[in-house]
Amino acid sequence: MVFADAFDIGTGKSSPYCHAMALHQLSPEGLIPVAPVNFSDVGVRERADLQRMLRDRIEIIAPDVLVIAEEFSDWQDSKRRIDLLGLDRSGAIVVIEIKRTSDGGHIELQALRYAAMVSALTFDQLVRIYGDFLVTQGRADDARQGILSHLGVESSEDAEMLDRVRIVLVSADFSREVTTTVLWLNDQGLDITCVRLAAYDLRGTTLVDVQQVIPLPEAQDYTVRLKEKQREIRGVRIQNREFANFKVICGDEVHPQLNKRRAMLAIVTYLSGLGVSPETMQKTLAEKRLRFFQLPGIIETEEKFIEAALDASKTAGAAQFVVGPWFTAEDELIQFGGNTYSFSKMWGSQTEQKLKDLIDVHGDGKVSWERL
């Protein structure tokens, strides 16, 4: 028995282990240390081997990320290349930099330059980039549809890309200079993850221990929630001013200026108060895409809902929850029939028709809206 959270470098397959301070084999004689090795000692090259394996099993270092480019350098006057470029399910671009040595140099500063370079990429540009990557992989998949499916939306108008870039740094180890810099940058609102890959030799088999060291996994969900809340607070006034396109009346409640997301939220919340279940409204919307994320029981705080939703997502066959595309604040959660529901933020060109459908079927003359 070996204690590690590792995958076999020879096969690229995960191994079900769990790592402590060092890697040991459990034997009748006791705990036997497993020798650490350098990737170069076992003939593992950085780009041709390690990068390729992680590209094909990206979930090992970056769950919920779709790789859309490798060795990306689609900009003028620069020979710099991003090891892997990805897109997460919330719509954020992900820059992934990989070093096989413990001396990563200024890996965090290099990644920051790359993040700035790709921050202005549009949805159509991402589709083109992904299409080029698929060609290099010998795949005939439809790039646009692949990205839409990954984001869980039906059209590019529904794909509301986030104005941010995530960074994932992968290295055999990280110096104090790098970790201190990353912690400070994350404190300033950036989103940087550090993943350490440690290689070990077990009787001729190379195991790789994969550990996320920043942020600590047990603190990551809380950190994400704080960042989402801070972004929402900073952006809510601008968003309401620029996208306040609807006036909504729900009974005696008048909402003079709402963007399309909040117009939908106001109406479904009011209709649930009239006794219309979220499941019934989902059927009225006539969509396969999930518009309500349901959890059993009454959950009254955002922190508890997100924690329970993320836990539920780990269950096989359960709907997947990603922080960002859902209304989760305390005053946004919908309580109905002993369950708690979060409503989708992802609305595109179909908003007005969906508003009309909900009101025509369930409004009972008490709900109306108009475009400003």
Secondary structure, DSSP 4 states (H G I P E B T S, - for coil): -B---EEETTT--EE-----SS-EEEETTEEEEPEEE-GGGGT--IIIIIIHHHHHTGGGTSTTEEEEEEEE--STT----EEEEEEETTS-EEEEEE-SSS---SHHHHHHHHHHHHTT--HHHHHHHHHHHHHHTT----HHHHHHHHHT-SSTTT----S-EEEEEEES---HHHHHHHHHHHHTT-EEEEEEEEEEEETTEEEEEEEEEES-HHHHHHHHHHHHHHHHHHHHHHHHHHH--EEEEETTEEEEEE-HHHHHHHHHHHHHHTT--HHHHHHHHT-SS--EEEEES---SHHHHHHHHHHHHTSTTPPP--SSSB--STTT-EEETTEEEEEB----TTHHHHHHHHHHHH-TTSEEEEE-
